[in-house]
Amino acid sequence: MTARAFLPNSLDDLPQEIPIFPLTGALLLPVGHLPLNIFEPRYLSMISDALQSPQRLIGMIQATDMEVSMSDAPVHALGCAGRISAFSENDDGTVLITLTGIIRFSIERELDQASGGYRRVIPNFSAFATDLIELNQAPTNEDVLRASVIDATKRYFDAKGFNTDWEGIQDLGLTELVTSLGMACPFDPLEKQALLEAENVEERAKTLTQIMTMATLGDSVDATVAVN
C-alpha cells in the first residue's frame, strides 16, 4: 500500500471546514512535503484535533501583513490543504509533523476560532480538482519545460552559491521537480504565492523559471555595480 492510498480521491472526500495555519514564507504545494515544528499551544491544539479527524487536513496559508500577529493577520485568498502524514512528539511538549500537500483551496468564509484558539475556514476546493490527479498527468511539453527549469536552476544556484545533487534532480519528473524547487528555494513570500496561484504544473514551471531568471539577472546587476 502506497502513501497515496491514504489521500482523498475526489472532492467528495474532502471536509467542509478546515483549520488554517497562517505562516508567511512557508509554501506547501500539492504533492509536496512540508516539515513543521509545532510549539504554540493553539497550534498544538489544532494538530491534536486534526489527528482525530478522518482526513487529517490543515490549510497552509500566507498572511498578507507580516506586521500583524498571525492569529489576527489578514491572509491570502488561496492556500493549500495538507494531510498530516507524519507525526512525532518531543520530550519538551512540542511536536514535529510533515504535511503532504493535497489540494489548493480558496476561502469561502472564515469561521469563529475553535475552542483551542486556532482559526478555521470553509474552503472551496472546486476550482482545484486537478490537483488530486496532476501527479499522473504530465503536460505534453514536459521535456521542454524540464529542460528550461533545470537550466534556470543551474544559473540560479551558481549565482547564489548553492550546491545540490544534480543527478537526483535529473531523475525527478516535472511535477516533483517544480514542487521540490518551489518549496525549497528562498523566494520571497509574494513569489511563493505566485507559484501557489499558478493554474497548473505547466504554468508553475514557467513561473518558477521566470522567478529564478529574474533573481539571477538581479544578482548579475548587483555584482556589476559592486565591481564598478
C-alpha positions, 0 to 999 in steps of 0.5 A: 500500500502506497502513501497515496492510498491514504489521500482523498480521491475526489472532492467528495472526500474532502471536509467542509471546514478546515483549520488554517495555519497562517505562516508567511514564507512557508509554501506547501504545494500539492504533492509536496512535503512540508516539515513543521515544528509545532510549539504554540499551544493553539497550534498544538491544539489544532494538530491534536484535533486534526489527528482525530479527524478522518482526513487529517487536513490543515490549510497552509496559508500566507498572511498578507501583513507580516506586521500583524500577529498571525492569529489576527493577520489578514491572509491570502485568498488561496492556500493549500490543504495538507494531510498530516502524514507524519507525526512525532512528539518531543520530550519538551511538549512540542511536536514535529509533523510533515504535511503532504500537500493535497489540494489548493483551496480558496476561502469561502468564509472564515469561521469563529476560532475553535475552542483551542484558539486556532482559526478555521475556514470553509474552503472551496476546493472546486476550482482545484480538482486537478490537483488530486490527479496532476501527479499522473498527468504530465503536460505534453511539453514536459521535456521542454519545460524540464529542460528550461527549469533545470537550466534556470536552476543551474544559473540560479544556484551558481549565482547564489552559491548553492550546491545540490545533487544534480543527478537526483534532480535529473531523475525527478519528473516535472511535477516533483521537480517544480514542487521540490524547487518551489518549496525549497528555494528562498523566494520571497513570500509574494513569489511563493504565492505566485507559484501557489496561484499558478493554474497548473504544473505547466504554468508553475514551471514557467513561473518558477523559471521566470522567478529564478531568471529574474533573481539571477539577472538581479544578482548579475546587476548587483555584482556589476555595480559592486565591481564598478 
